[in-house]
Amino acid sequence: MASFRLTKPYTMAKDDVRAAAQRLAGRLEQQHAVHAHWEGDSVRIKGSGIDAKLSFHDNLVDISVHMGLIASAFQRPLKAEIQRYLDEMIS
């Protein structure tokens, strides 16, 4: 089982962070056939072989991703995609 974690500090308004997180979750749902479910200031993203959580608190976006054996083959491109999105959309 592979996993990775990404964090990024933010100074933008919390509502703007939530909107960016919703866009990311929607993008992942469309491109990777996963399902997103919100729980307060966290979104849980689950799919075949993947379990991820994105939360934002204390001016920090925190993303943890756990992948099964088959899904782990996509770890590098998925991590790069999420990092690029964070860099572009979160400030």
Secondary structure, 3 states (H helix, E strand, C coil): CEEEEEEEECCCCHHHHHHHHHHHHHHHHHHHCCEEEEECCEEEEEECCEEEEEEEECCEEEEEEEECCCHHHHHHHHHHHHHHHHHHHCC
